[in-house]
Amino acid sequence: MTYDLVALVDGRPSSDDVLAGLAAAGEEMGVRAVSGGAVIQLCGEDHLPLVSIELPLLIQVPGEVERMLGTSVGTVRTPAWWVEIRATARDGAREVAEQYANTLINRLGGKVWTSAGVQTPRNETPHSASEGTD
């Protein structure tokens, strides 16, 4: 079973932000693009995917995030960038996915939705998000 995350990012992720997330997830990871470049996969030493990251989508409609993820996400200011991240069931995949998502949020602000709940990383203060969890 996969573990899904959605990074709800306050600012548009730049190439530098994406690269920082990839490096934070593990510099030893292999990286490949699939689906015509719409998905980036982080792969283990065996070249099998651990995590898939979709291109960011701009959400502009107020209430749309809450409609798609439920009220547990809380209020999400729009516009926001939706970055979907999917970890496989393989050992270490969940941690790699969380590290990638948290790096984006630490750089750009926002919060991370997971099946386990909503969080903002506590190790750094994003420029436009408050500390703690929602």
Secondary structure, DSSP 4 states (H G I P E B T S, - for coil): --EEEEEEESS---HHHHHHHHHHH-TTSEEEEEGGGTEEEEE-TTS-EEEEEEPPEEE-STTHHHHHH-GGG----SSEEEEEEEE-SSTTHHHHHHHHHHHHHHHH-EEEEETTEEE--SSS--SSS-SS--
